[in-house]
Amino acid sequence: MHVIRAADAPTFDLPGVRFTALASPSRGSVETCAWALTVDPGLVSPEAHTLDRDEVFLVIDGAIRLAPDGAVVGAGDAVVVPAGEPIQLVNASDRPARVHVAIRAGFIATAADGTPVGVPPWAV
């Protein structure tokens, strides 16, 4: 069993989004990755991306959309994004949103223009 304490979990910052890495192959989970997101108010990700695996978003606090014209989901809601569907994160509220994310380990991200991005550092 592996315990990942929040205080010890590595964090990764992109403009407007903080990733707190929880479970991944380097942290004892061979098959599943999980991380927490903190999304700044008003954030609209600069471009969409796709993943080659289904991704699950669980909203803990605040409200998000996963596409600029997508449905707004709030605390207690979950969204399953099928593999290959574009994702563009939007904070749909005026306060930080907290979201937990889960996906099968070994996924590959691809930018909107088709450029392979690979596996992000919070999922290695």
N, C-alpha and C positions, 0 to 999 in steps of 0.2 A: 504494500500500500504506500502511496506517495501523498504527502500532505504539502500543499502549496499555500503558504501563508500569504495573505494579501500584502503584508508589509515587505515580504521578500520577493514578490512577483515582479519580474522585469516589466518596465513600461516603455512604450514607443509612442512618440508624438508625431503626428502629421498636422498640417494646419487645421485647427479647429476640432481635432479628434485625438483622444488619448486611448491607446490600447494597453490594457493590463493583461499580460499573458498568464493564463492559468494552467491549462492542460495542453500538452503537445508531446511528441515523441521525446524531446530533450528533457521533459519534465515528468516522464514515466508513463505517458499514455500513448501506446503504440497505434491505436485505431482512431482516436477522437481528439480533436482540438477544441478548446474553449477559451474565450477571453471576454473581458468586460470592456465596454466602450463608454467613454464619457464624451458627449458631443456638445460642442459650444452652441449657445442660442444663435439662431439665424443661419447656421452653417448650411451651405449647399456645396456638396463635393464638386470639384471642378469638372470631372468627367465620369462617365459610367465605366464599369468594368464587368467582366463575367468570370465565373468560376466553373470548373469542370465537375463539381460535386454540388449536391443540394446544401444550402446553408440555412440555418435556423436562427432567427432573431427573437429574443424574449425581452420585451420592454419592461424595465423595472421602475423607471420614473421618467416623467416628461412625455414627449410625443415626437415621433419620427415619421418620415416617409422614406421609402426605398427607391423612389423615382420622383422627379420633380412634380409629376402629375398623378402620383400614386396615392393610395388611400392613407390617411393619417391613422396611425396606431398608437395607443397609449399604454400606460401602466397596466400590466396584467395580460396584454395582448401578445400573441406570437405570430410571426410571419415565416413561412417556409418559401424560400426562393429556389425554384428548380435550377439545376445545373444549366448553364448557358443563357439564363435570363439576365439582362442587364440590371446592374445595381448602381444607384447613385444616391447616396445617403443625404438626407435633408433633416435638419432639426426644425420641426414644425411648431415650435413654441418659443417663448421668450425666456426660458430658463434651460440650464443644462439638462440633457437627456442621459439616462443611464440605461444601457442595453447589455445583455449577455448574448453571446454568439456561440454556436456550436456547429462543427463541420467535421467530416471525415478527414483524418490526417492524410497528408500527401497530395492535397488539392493543388491545382495550378490556377493562378489568376492571369487574365488576359486584359490588356487595355482596350479601350473603345476602338482604337485604330488597328487592332489585331496583333499588336506587339505583345509577346509573352512577357509576363512580369515574374512568374515563378511563384514560389512559396514565400510569403512575407515572414519577417523575422520573428513575429509573435507566435507563429505556427510551426516553427522548426523543432 
